[in-house]
Protein backbone atom coordinates (compact mmCIF):
# COMPACT_ATOMS: atom_id res chain seq x y z
CA UNK A 1 0.00 0.00 0.00
CA UNK A 2 1.33 3.43 -1.03
CA UNK A 3 0.18 6.62 0.67
CA UNK A 4 1.29 10.11 -0.38
CA UNK A 5 0.86 12.89 2.17
CA UNK A 6 1.22 16.63 1.66
CA UNK A 7 3.23 18.20 4.45
CA UNK A 8 2.88 21.61 6.05
CA UNK A 9 4.54 21.62 9.47
CA UNK A 10 8.19 22.48 10.16
CA UNK A 11 8.62 19.03 11.69
CA UNK A 12 7.43 17.33 8.50
CA UNK A 13 9.63 19.62 6.41
CA UNK A 14 12.64 18.39 8.39
CA UNK A 15 11.57 14.82 7.61
CA UNK A 16 11.36 15.85 3.94
CA UNK A 17 14.92 17.26 4.08
CA UNK A 18 16.34 14.25 5.90
CA UNK A 19 14.92 11.50 3.65
CA UNK A 20 17.92 11.49 1.24
CA UNK A 21 20.26 10.94 4.21
CA UNK A 22 18.42 7.67 4.77
CA UNK A 23 18.28 6.76 1.08
CA UNK A 24 21.95 7.43 0.32
CA UNK A 25 23.51 6.54 3.67
CA UNK A 26 25.55 3.73 2.11
CA UNK A 27 26.38 5.59 -1.12
CA UNK A 28 30.03 6.63 -1.53
CA UNK A 29 29.21 9.28 -4.15
CA UNK A 30 26.40 11.30 -2.57
CA UNK A 31 27.70 14.60 -1.19
CA UNK A 32 24.80 15.95 0.92
CA UNK A 33 23.66 19.56 1.04
CA UNK A 34 23.56 21.42 4.32
CA UNK A 35 20.23 20.67 5.98
CA UNK A 36 19.73 24.17 7.36
CA UNK A 37 20.21 25.69 3.90
CA UNK A 38 17.71 23.26 2.42
CA UNK A 39 15.20 24.17 5.12
CA UNK A 40 15.65 27.87 4.41
CA UNK A 41 15.29 27.36 0.65
CA UNK A 42 12.00 25.48 1.09
CA UNK A 43 10.64 27.73 3.84
CA UNK A 44 7.86 29.86 2.37
CA UNK A 45 8.45 32.52 5.02
CA UNK A 46 12.20 32.89 4.37
CA UNK A 47 12.85 32.39 0.66
CA UNK A 48 11.79 35.45 -1.41
CA UNK A 49 11.24 33.25 -4.47
CA UNK A 50 7.75 32.64 -3.08
CA UNK A 51 6.85 36.18 -4.14
CA UNK A 52 6.44 34.70 -7.61
CA UNK A 53 6.21 30.96 -6.97
CA UNK A 54 4.29 28.37 -5.01
CA UNK A 55 5.30 24.93 -3.84
CA UNK A 56 3.71 21.83 -2.35
CA UNK A 57 5.77 19.17 -0.60
CA UNK A 58 4.84 15.49 -0.48
CA UNK A 59 6.15 12.40 1.27
CA UNK A 60 5.37 8.87 0.08
CA UNK A 61 4.96 5.92 2.43
CA UNK A 62 4.89 2.29 1.34
CA UNK A 63 3.43 -0.05 3.94
CA UNK A 64 3.98 2.70 6.49
CA UNK A 65 7.68 3.16 5.66
CA UNK A 66 8.96 6.48 4.25
CA UNK A 67 9.86 5.75 0.62
CA UNK A 68 10.01 8.99 -1.39
CA UNK A 69 9.59 12.75 -1.57
CA UNK A 70 8.78 15.40 -4.16
CA UNK A 71 8.26 19.18 -4.36
CA UNK A 72 5.65 20.44 -6.83
CA UNK A 73 6.48 23.97 -7.98
CA UNK A 74 4.79 26.64 -10.08
CA UNK A 75 6.93 29.60 -11.10
CA UNK A 76 4.32 32.22 -11.99
CA UNK A 77 6.80 34.43 -13.88
CA UNK A 78 7.45 31.47 -16.15
CA UNK A 79 3.73 30.77 -16.54
CA UNK A 80 2.31 34.30 -16.87
CA UNK A 81 5.15 36.28 -18.45
CA UNK A 82 6.96 33.63 -20.50
CA UNK A 83 3.69 31.84 -21.27
CA UNK A 84 5.08 28.40 -20.47
CA UNK A 85 2.20 26.33 -19.12
CA UNK A 86 4.55 24.25 -17.01
CA UNK A 87 4.40 22.76 -13.53
CA UNK A 88 7.84 22.01 -12.15
CA UNK A 89 8.91 19.33 -9.73
CA UNK A 90 12.12 18.97 -7.76
CA UNK A 91 13.68 17.62 -4.58
CA UNK A 92 12.71 14.24 -5.94
CA UNK A 93 14.11 11.16 -4.24
CA UNK A 94 12.65 7.68 -4.14
CA UNK A 95 13.37 4.03 -3.43
CA UNK A 96 13.68 1.67 -6.37
CA UNK A 97 9.96 1.14 -6.79
CA UNK A 98 8.34 2.60 -9.89
CA UNK A 99 4.91 2.51 -8.23
CA UNK A 100 6.14 4.94 -5.56
CA UNK A 101 7.53 7.20 -8.29
CA UNK A 102 4.19 7.03 -10.11
CA UNK A 103 2.26 7.91 -6.96
CA UNK A 104 4.45 10.97 -6.32
CA UNK A 105 4.21 12.17 -9.92
CA UNK A 106 0.43 11.89 -9.83
CA UNK A 107 0.49 14.78 -7.35
CA UNK A 108 2.43 16.84 -9.90
CA UNK A 109 -0.16 16.16 -12.58
CA UNK A 110 -3.06 16.90 -10.23
CA UNK A 111 -1.69 20.30 -9.21
CA UNK A 112 -0.75 21.16 -12.78
CA UNK A 113 -4.22 20.26 -14.05
CA UNK A 114 -5.92 22.23 -11.26
CA UNK A 115 -3.97 25.33 -12.35
CA UNK A 116 -4.64 24.95 -16.08
CA UNK A 117 -1.08 23.94 -16.92
CA UNK A 118 -0.22 21.73 -19.85
CA UNK A 119 2.95 19.81 -19.05
CA UNK A 120 5.43 19.01 -16.30
CA UNK A 121 9.22 19.08 -16.21
CA UNK A 122 11.73 18.08 -13.59
CA UNK A 123 13.58 17.67 -11.48
CA UNK A 124 14.32 21.39 -11.30
CA UNK A 125 14.34 24.09 -8.64
CA UNK A 126 12.39 27.33 -8.53
CA UNK A 127 14.49 28.94 -11.29
CA UNK A 128 17.47 28.25 -13.56
CA UNK A 129 19.82 29.34 -10.75
CA UNK A 130 19.19 26.10 -8.87
CA UNK A 131 19.92 22.41 -9.26
CA UNK A 132 18.37 20.56 -12.18
CA UNK A 133 18.30 17.19 -13.86
CA UNK A 134 18.28 13.48 -13.10
CA UNK A 135 21.79 12.04 -13.20
CA UNK A 136 22.12 9.72 -16.21
CA UNK A 137 25.92 9.37 -16.38
CA UNK A 138 28.61 9.60 -13.71
CA UNK A 139 27.13 7.45 -10.97
CA UNK A 140 30.64 6.78 -9.60
CA UNK A 141 31.41 10.51 -9.26
CA UNK A 142 30.73 12.79 -6.29
CA UNK A 143 28.15 15.46 -6.97
CA UNK A 144 29.20 19.09 -6.54
CA UNK A 145 27.79 21.82 -4.31
CA UNK A 146 25.27 22.80 -7.01
CA UNK A 147 24.15 19.42 -8.35
CA UNK A 148 22.02 16.49 -7.21
CA UNK A 149 23.15 12.87 -7.09
CA UNK A 150 20.77 10.08 -8.14
CA UNK A 151 20.85 6.32 -8.41
CA UNK A 152 20.72 4.81 -11.95
CA UNK A 153 17.12 3.59 -11.54
CA UNK A 154 15.65 7.12 -11.40
CA UNK A 155 15.84 7.69 -15.16
CA UNK A 156 14.50 4.19 -15.80
CA UNK A 157 11.43 4.96 -13.69
CA UNK A 158 10.67 8.08 -15.74
CA UNK A 159 11.13 6.33 -19.06
CA UNK A 160 8.87 3.45 -18.02
CA UNK A 161 6.17 5.98 -17.08
CA UNK A 162 6.22 7.62 -20.52
CA UNK A 163 8.37 10.64 -19.75
CA UNK A 164 10.76 12.01 -22.38
CA UNK A 165 14.02 13.86 -21.93
CA UNK A 166 13.60 17.62 -22.18
CA UNK A 167 16.88 19.36 -21.37
CA UNK A 168 20.27 17.69 -20.99
CA UNK A 169 23.29 19.09 -19.21
CA UNK A 170 26.85 17.83 -19.59
CA UNK A 171 29.79 18.23 -17.24
CA UNK A 172 33.49 17.92 -17.95
CA UNK A 173 36.63 17.16 -16.02
CA UNK A 174 39.53 19.31 -17.20
CA UNK A 175 43.23 18.89 -16.67
CA UNK A 176 45.25 22.04 -16.03
CA UNK A 177 48.25 21.97 -18.36
CA UNK A 178 51.05 24.52 -18.13
CA UNK A 179 51.61 24.76 -21.85
CA UNK A 180 48.24 26.42 -22.43
CA UNK A 181 49.26 29.50 -20.49
CA UNK A 182 51.66 30.90 -23.11
CA UNK A 183 49.06 30.69 -25.88
CA UNK A 184 46.26 32.10 -23.74
CA UNK A 185 48.51 34.79 -22.24
CA UNK A 186 49.46 36.17 -25.64
CA UNK A 187 45.88 36.22 -26.94
CA UNK A 188 44.64 37.79 -23.71
CA UNK A 189 47.07 40.68 -24.02
CA UNK A 190 46.08 41.35 -27.63
CA UNK A 191 42.38 41.43 -26.75
CA UNK A 192 42.82 43.77 -23.80
CA UNK A 193 44.64 46.23 -26.03
CA UNK A 194 42.22 45.92 -28.94
CA UNK A 195 39.06 46.54 -26.90
CA UNK A 196 40.63 48.64 -24.14
CA UNK A 197 39.67 46.14 -21.43
CA UNK A 198 41.15 45.49 -18.02
CA UNK A 199 40.93 42.81 -15.35
CA UNK A 200 39.51 43.44 -11.89
CA UNK A 201 40.72 41.25 -9.02
CA UNK A 202 39.55 41.40 -5.43
CA UNK A 203 41.35 41.40 -2.09
CA UNK A 204 38.29 40.78 0.07
CA UNK A 205 34.57 39.98 -0.17
CA UNK A 206 33.56 43.58 0.51
CA UNK A 207 35.19 44.69 -2.75
CA UNK A 208 33.04 42.22 -4.72
CA UNK A 209 29.68 43.52 -3.50
CA UNK A 210 29.41 46.56 -5.86
CA UNK A 211 29.73 44.19 -8.84
CA UNK A 212 27.22 41.52 -7.82
CA UNK A 213 24.13 43.11 -9.42
CA UNK A 214 26.04 43.61 -12.67
CA UNK A 215 27.15 39.98 -12.60
CA UNK A 216 23.56 38.78 -12.38
CA UNK A 217 22.62 41.25 -15.11
CA UNK A 218 25.23 39.61 -17.33
CA UNK A 219 23.85 36.18 -16.46
CA UNK A 220 20.40 37.31 -17.60
CA UNK A 221 21.91 38.54 -20.87
CA UNK A 222 24.22 35.57 -21.36
CA UNK A 223 21.64 32.81 -20.90
CA UNK A 224 18.39 34.45 -22.01
CA UNK A 225 18.25 32.36 -25.20
CA UNK A 226 18.58 29.00 -23.45
CA UNK A 227 15.48 26.82 -23.04
CA UNK A 228 15.52 26.72 -19.23
CA UNK A 229 15.90 30.48 -18.74
CA UNK A 230 13.72 32.40 -16.28
CA UNK A 231 14.81 36.01 -15.55
CA UNK A 232 16.48 36.46 -12.17
CA UNK A 233 14.57 38.96 -10.04
CA UNK A 234 16.31 41.58 -7.90
CA UNK A 235 15.01 40.12 -4.63
CA UNK A 236 16.44 36.76 -5.69
CA UNK A 237 19.79 38.41 -6.38
CA UNK A 238 19.78 39.91 -2.90
CA UNK A 239 18.92 36.52 -1.44
CA UNK A 240 21.63 34.62 -3.36
CA UNK A 241 24.15 37.30 -2.44
CA UNK A 242 23.49 36.75 1.25
CA UNK A 243 23.12 32.98 1.05
CA UNK A 244 26.24 32.11 -0.94
CA UNK A 245 28.57 34.93 0.01
CA UNK A 246 30.22 32.93 2.78
CA UNK A 247 31.36 30.29 0.27
CA UNK A 248 33.08 32.73 -2.09
CA UNK A 249 36.82 33.15 -1.90
CA UNK A 250 37.67 36.57 -3.44
CA UNK A 251 40.80 35.09 -5.00
CA UNK A 252 38.53 32.96 -7.19
CA UNK A 253 36.37 35.81 -8.58
CA UNK A 254 37.55 37.50 -11.78
CA UNK A 255 35.91 40.41 -13.60
CA UNK A 256 36.66 42.15 -16.90
CA UNK A 257 35.57 45.76 -17.53
CA UNK A 258 35.83 48.24 -20.40
CA UNK A 259 37.34 51.73 -20.31
CA UNK A 260 34.17 53.18 -18.75
CA UNK A 261 34.29 50.54 -15.95
CA UNK A 262 31.28 48.72 -17.38
CA UNK A 263 31.40 45.02 -16.49
CA UNK A 264 31.55 42.95 -19.67
CA UNK A 265 32.57 39.57 -18.32
CA UNK A 266 33.19 37.59 -15.15
CA UNK A 267 34.04 34.14 -13.86
CA UNK A 268 33.42 32.59 -10.47
CA UNK A 269 35.54 29.58 -9.62
CA UNK A 270 35.52 27.72 -6.32
CA UNK A 271 37.70 25.10 -4.70
CA UNK A 272 35.94 21.76 -4.93
CA UNK A 273 33.71 21.27 -1.89
CA UNK A 274 32.47 17.76 -2.77
CA UNK A 275 34.72 15.87 -0.35
CA UNK A 276 34.13 18.46 2.36
CA UNK A 277 30.35 18.11 1.94
CA UNK A 278 30.67 14.35 2.21
CA UNK A 279 32.59 14.66 5.49
CA UNK A 280 30.26 17.34 6.89
CA UNK A 281 27.24 15.06 6.27
CA UNK A 282 24.73 17.89 6.06
CA UNK A 283 25.76 19.90 9.09
CA UNK A 284 28.00 22.93 9.57
CA UNK A 285 28.48 22.04 13.23
CA UNK A 286 30.53 20.88 14.93
CA UNK A 287 33.02 20.13 12.13
CA UNK A 288 31.33 21.14 8.86
CA UNK A 289 32.83 24.62 8.88
CA UNK A 290 36.28 23.14 9.45
CA UNK A 291 35.98 20.87 6.41
CA UNK A 292 34.81 23.77 4.22
CA UNK A 293 37.58 26.04 5.44
CA UNK A 294 40.17 23.36 4.83
CA UNK A 295 38.80 22.81 1.30
CA UNK A 296 39.07 26.55 0.61
CA UNK A 297 42.64 26.86 1.80
CA UNK A 298 44.24 23.65 0.59
CA UNK A 299 42.83 21.89 -2.46
CA UNK A 300 44.16 20.55 -5.75
CA UNK A 301 40.68 20.50 -7.32
CA UNK A 302 38.35 23.33 -8.34
CA UNK A 303 34.95 23.84 -9.95
CA UNK A 304 34.00 26.40 -12.61
CA UNK A 305 30.67 27.69 -11.32
CA UNK A 306 29.62 30.70 -13.38
CA UNK A 307 30.87 32.48 -16.48
CA UNK A 308 29.02 35.46 -17.93
CA UNK A 309 29.92 37.46 -21.04
CA UNK A 310 28.09 40.51 -22.37
CA UNK A 311 26.50 39.45 -25.70
CA UNK A 312 28.21 42.44 -27.35
CA UNK A 313 31.55 40.78 -26.63
CA UNK A 314 30.63 37.15 -27.20
CA UNK A 315 32.62 35.65 -30.03
CA UNK A 316 35.39 38.24 -29.62
CA UNK A 317 37.61 36.03 -27.51
CA UNK A 318 36.99 37.76 -24.19
CA UNK A 319 36.95 34.36 -22.51
CA UNK A 320 40.69 34.16 -23.24
CA UNK A 321 41.20 37.05 -20.80
CA UNK A 322 39.25 35.22 -18.13
CA UNK A 323 41.02 31.94 -18.83
CA UNK A 324 44.44 33.56 -18.58
CA UNK A 325 43.55 34.82 -15.12
CA UNK A 326 42.03 31.45 -14.17
CA UNK A 327 45.17 29.67 -15.39
CA UNK A 328 47.36 31.95 -13.28
CA UNK A 329 45.09 31.31 -10.29
CA UNK A 330 45.25 27.54 -10.72
CA UNK A 331 49.04 27.58 -11.01
CA UNK A 332 49.35 29.75 -7.90
CA UNK A 333 46.93 27.57 -5.88
CA UNK A 334 48.27 24.22 -7.07
CA UNK A 335 45.01 23.30 -8.82
CA UNK A 336 45.45 20.39 -11.24
CA UNK A 337 41.89 19.06 -11.65
CA UNK A 338 38.81 21.10 -12.57
CA UNK A 339 35.12 20.29 -13.00
CA UNK A 340 32.83 22.45 -15.12
CA UNK A 341 29.42 23.62 -14.05
CA UNK A 342 26.56 21.72 -15.76
CA UNK A 343 26.03 23.28 -19.17
CA UNK A 344 23.23 22.61 -21.61
CA UNK A 345 24.13 20.05 -24.24
CA UNK A 346 23.34 22.51 -27.05
CA UNK A 347 25.57 25.24 -25.58
CA UNK A 348 28.44 24.43 -27.95
CA UNK A 349 30.03 27.86 -27.55
CA UNK A 350 30.96 27.28 -23.93
CA UNK A 351 32.09 23.73 -24.63
CA UNK A 352 34.60 25.06 -27.15
CA UNK A 353 36.28 26.86 -24.27
CA UNK A 354 37.47 23.61 -22.71
CA UNK A 355 39.26 22.19 -25.75
CA UNK A 356 42.74 23.24 -24.63
CA UNK A 357 42.27 21.45 -21.30
CA UNK A 358 41.85 17.83 -22.44
CA UNK A 359 38.14 17.71 -21.52
CA UNK A 360 36.52 14.43 -20.49
CA UNK A 361 32.74 14.38 -20.22
CA UNK A 362 32.27 12.50 -16.96
CA UNK A 363 28.68 13.38 -16.02
CA UNK A 364 25.35 13.96 -17.69
CA UNK A 365 21.90 14.81 -16.35
CA UNK A 366 18.49 15.46 -17.90
CA UNK A 367 15.12 16.82 -16.98
CA UNK A 368 12.11 14.74 -17.99
CA UNK A 369 8.79 16.00 -19.30
CA UNK A 370 5.29 14.71 -19.97
CA UNK A 371 2.02 16.34 -21.07
CA UNK A 372 -0.78 16.72 -18.56
CA UNK A 373 -3.83 14.88 -19.86
Residue pairs with C-beta under 8 A, 6 or more apart in sequence:
1 62
1 63
2 60
2 61
2 62
2 67
2 99
2 100
2 103
3 60
3 61
4 58
4 59
4 60
4 61
4 103
4 104
4 106
4 107
5 58
5 59
5 60
5 61
6 56
6 57
6 58
6 107
7 13
7 15
7 16
7 57
7 58
7 59
12 57
12 59
13 39
13 42
13 43
13 57
14 35
14 39
15 59
15 66
16 42
16 57
16 59
16 69
16 91
17 35
17 38
17 39
17 42
18 35
19 59
19 66
19 68
19 69
19 93
20 30
20 32
20 69
20 93
21 32
21 281
21 282
22 66
23 93
23 94
23 95
24 30
24 32
24 149
27 149
27 151
29 139
29 140
29 141
29 142
29 143
29 149
30 142
30 143
30 149
30 278
31 142
31 143
31 144
31 145
31 149
31 273
31 274
31 275
31 277
31 278
32 277
32 278
32 280
32 281
32 282
33 145
33 277
33 282
34 277
34 280
34 282
34 283
34 284
34 288
35 282
35 283
36 283
36 284
37 243
40 46
40 47
40 243
41 47
42 55
42 57
42 71
42 91
44 50
44 55
47 126
47 239
48 235
48 236
48 238
48 239
49 126
49 127
49 236
49 239
51 233
51 235
52 75
52 76
52 77
52 233
53 73
53 74
53 75
53 76
53 77
53 126
54 73
54 74
54 76
55 71
55 72
55 73
55 74
55 126
56 71
56 72
56 107
56 111
57 69
57 70
57 71
57 72
57 91
58 69
58 70
58 71
58 72
58 104
58 107
59 66
59 68
59 69
60 66
60 67
60 68
60 69
60 70
60 94
60 100
60 103
60 104
61 67
62 95
62 97
62 99
62 100
67 94
67 95
67 97
67 100
68 92
68 93
68 94
68 95
68 100
68 101
68 103
68 104
69 91
69 92
69 93
69 94
69 104
70 89
70 90
70 91
70 92
70 104
70 105
70 107
70 108
71 89
71 90
71 91
71 92
72 87
72 88
72 89
72 107
72 108
72 111
72 112
73 87
73 88
73 89
73 90
73 124
73 125
73 126
74 87
74 88
74 111
74 115
74 117
75 86
75 88
75 126
75 127
75 230
77 230
77 231
77 233
78 84
78 86
78 230
79 85
79 86
79 117
82 230
85 116
85 117
85 118
85 119
86 117
86 118
86 119
86 120
86 121
87 108
87 111
87 112
87 115
87 117
87 119
87 120
87 372
88 120
88 121
88 122
88 124
88 125
88 126
89 105
89 108
89 120
89 121
89 122
89 123
89 124
90 122
90 123
90 124
90 125
90 126
90 130
90 131
90 132
91 123
92 104
92 122
92 123
92 134
92 154
93 150
94 100
94 101
94 104
94 154
94 157
96 151
96 153
98 156
98 157
98 160
98 161
101 157
101 158
101 161
102 161
105 120
105 161
108 120
108 122
109 120
109 372
109 373
112 118
112 119
112 120
112 372
113 372
117 372
118 371
118 372
119 369
119 370
119 371
119 372
120 369
120 370
120 372
121 166
121 167
121 367
121 368
121 369
122 367
122 368
123 131
123 132
123 133
123 134
123 148
123 367
124 130
124 131
124 132
124 133
124 228
124 367
125 131
125 132
127 230
127 232
127 236
128 223
128 226
128 228
128 229
128 230
129 232
129 236
129 240
131 146
131 147
131 148
132 167
132 169
132 228
132 342
132 365
132 367
133 147
133 148
133 167
133 168
133 169
133 342
133 365
133 366
133 367
134 148
134 150
134 154
134 155
134 158
134 365
134 366
134 367
134 368
135 143
135 147
135 148
135 149
135 150
135 154
135 155
135 363
135 364
135 365
136 155
136 168
136 364
136 365
136 366
137 361
137 362
137 363
137 364
137 365
138 171
138 362
138 363
138 364
139 151
139 152
141 362
141 363
142 149
142 274
142 275
142 278
143 149
143 274
144 272
144 273
144 274
144 303
144 339
145 247
145 270
145 273
145 274
145 277
145 303
146 305
146 341
146 342
147 171
147 342
147 363
147 365
148 365
155 366
155 368
158 368
159 368
161 370
162 370
163 368
163 369
163 370
164 368
164 369
164 370
165 366
165 367
165 368
165 369
166 227
166 366
166 367
166 368
166 369
167 227
167 228
167 344
167 345
167 366
167 367
168 344
168 345
168 364
168 365
168 366
169 342
169 343
169 344
169 345
169 364
169 365
169 366
170 342
170 343
170 345
170 351
170 361
170 363
170 364
171 339
171 340
171 341
171 342
171 343
171 361
171 362
171 363
171 364
171 365
172 339
172 340
172 351
172 354
172 359
172 360
172 361
172 362
173 337
173 338
173 339
173 340
173 359
173 360
173 362
174 337
174 338
174 339
174 340
174 354
174 357
174 358
174 359
174 360
175 336
175 337
175 338
175 357
175 358
176 327
176 330
176 331
176 335
176 336
176 337
176 338
176 357
177 356
177 357
177 358
178 331
180 327
180 356
180 357
181 324
181 327
181 328
181 331
183 356
184 320
184 323
184 324
184 327
184 356
185 324
185 327
187 317
187 320
187 324
188 320
188 321
188 323
188 324
188 325
191 197
191 316
191 317
191 318
191 320
191 321
192 198
192 199
192 321
195 258
195 313
195 316
195 318
196 258
196 259
197 256
197 257
197 258
197 259
197 264
197 318
197 321
198 256
198 257
199 254
199 255
199 256
199 321
199 325
200 211
200 254
200 255
200 256
200 257
201 254
201 255
201 325
202 208
202 250
202 251
202 253
203 250
204 250
205 245
205 248
205 250
207 250
208 248
208 250
208 253
209 241
211 255
211 263
211 266
212 237
212 241
213 234
213 237
214 263
215 255
215 263
215 266
215 268
215 306
215 308
216 232
216 237
216 240
218 263
218 264
218 265
218 266
218 308
218 309
218 310
219 232
219 306
219 308
220 231
220 232
221 308
221 310
221 311
222 307
222 308
222 309
222 310
222 311
222 314
223 229
224 231
226 344
226 347
227 344
228 344
228 367
247 270
247 273
247 292
248 268
248 270
249 270
249 271
249 296
251 329
251 333
252 268
252 269
252 270
252 271
252 302
252 329
253 266
253 267
253 268
253 269
254 266
254 267
254 268
254 269
254 322
254 325
254 326
254 329
255 263
255 265
255 266
256 263
256 264
256 265
256 266
256 318
256 321
256 322
257 263
257 264
258 264
263 310
264 309
264 310
264 312
264 313
264 318
265 307
265 308
265 309
265 310
265 313
265 318
265 319
265 321
265 322
266 306
266 307
266 308
266 322
267 304
267 306
267 307
267 308
267 322
267 325
267 326
268 305
268 306
268 307
269 302
269 303
269 304
269 305
269 326
269 329
270 302
270 303
270 305
271 295
271 296
271 299
271 301
271 302
271 303
271 333
271 335
272 295
272 299
272 301
272 302
272 303
272 337
272 339
273 292
273 295
273 303
275 291
275 295
276 288
276 291
276 292
276 294
276 295
277 291
279 287
279 288
279 291
280 287
280 288
280 291
280 292
281 288
282 288
284 292
299 333
299 335
300 334
300 335
300 336
300 337
301 335
301 336
301 337
301 338
301 339
302 330
302 333
302 335
302 337
302 338
302 339
303 338
303 339
303 340
303 341
304 326
304 338
304 339
304 340
304 341
305 341
306 341
307 319
307 322
307 341
307 350
307 353
309 318
309 319
314 349
315 349
319 353
323 353
329 335
330 336
330 338
338 357
339 362
340 354
340 359
342 363
342 365
343 350
343 351
351 359
